Amino acid sequence: AQKVTQAQTEISVVEKEDVTLDCVYETRDTTYYLFWYKQPPSGELVFLIRRNSFDEQNEISGRYSWNFQKSTSSFNFTITASQVVDSAVYFCALSEAWNTDKLIFGTGTRLQVFP
Amino acid sequence: EAGVTQFPSHSVIEKGQTVTLRCDPISGHDNLYWYRRVMGKEIKFLLHFVKESKQDESGMPNNRFLAERTGGTYSTLKVQPAELEDSGVYFCASSQTIPGLFYEQYFGPGTRLTVT
């Protein structure tokens, strides 16, 4: 069965701290895709990144970085030098190759960054 | 370019009433999706349209939910009659389709439905 687990319900940090959001997934497929979405207070889900199961290279985009490890079925997201504008709910999601249109989400992690 | 829009942003209805949610996808996007998030839980897939056809409705909870996409443009999701457990945030998303390429789903702000 497919499942995404985000064990951290809520994280609070002070500005400029680094923070890592954990994501663990389960799938029987060998080909799949992993995603992170950000939900700011305005409500819409904003796409951040997509990785496929054959590409385990870590990715960095500005203050954001992602660590994909197939050995532990994890796709963790790190924000370096957090800012107040990073406050949001972050969702990790999975889709499998046989049905890439169906996103399977975790329960989300609420990040609060205090000044 | 306008994003995915949803109407209304909030709806409060009584148990047994009917509610219709609307989604306008990004222009030119053939794929349209509905998802739902019940308070504190994961966002769950409801169904997927390709143009006006239902491609996958495996996530629809029961026959009180009816989704339509007339003419392959906007979509409506009707709940009739509404039950307390239908409360949650209903998200709509859309994406392009070009064979062989992968396109991300773009989400709207959601409709918060409260059934009392």
Interface residues (C-beta under 8 A of the other chain):
Chain A: V4 Y33 F35 Y37 S42 G43 E44 L45 V46 F47 R50 F91 A93 N99 T100 D101 K102 L103 I104 F105 G106 T107 G108
Chain B: G3 V4 S9 N31 Y33 Y35 G40 K41 E42 I43 K44 F45 H48 Q55 D56 S58 G59 V89 F91 A93 S95 F102 E104 Q105 Y106 F107 G108 P109 G110
